[in-house]
């Protein structure tokens, strides 16, 4: 794919498109009612706790102890234990697969790959005289 070697701007644009679409494509966050009873019934590896002051805390391996939500929180590269009292909790969000966004991502990536392959093929034919020597 000599085409991409010569067109670093296109490479950057495709990388930016992938970086923008990929993280948010497959998951949305939905609030749950009765987070304590929900977390007691459903195993979740990661939830978002939205506190009464508006702060969002990502909680890993969440569990309910009494009325508190306990788990682990990333602090840089380390995990630290976190306890969120029910009195500070506004609501809890859980991840939900976003089917529409996932399909849109797949279609967009397919179209981008199709265009990139087409451009590379066109450039290859142009450079090798594949158009009957007409010099396009």
Buried (B, 14 or more C-beta within 10 A) or exposed (E): EEBBEEBEEBBEEBEEEBEEBEEEBBBEBEEBEEBBEBBEEEEBEBBBBBBEEEEEBBBBBBEBEEEBBBBBBEEEEEEEEBEBEEEBBBBBBBBEEBEEBEEEBEEBBEEBEEEBEEBBEBBEEEEEEEEEEEEE
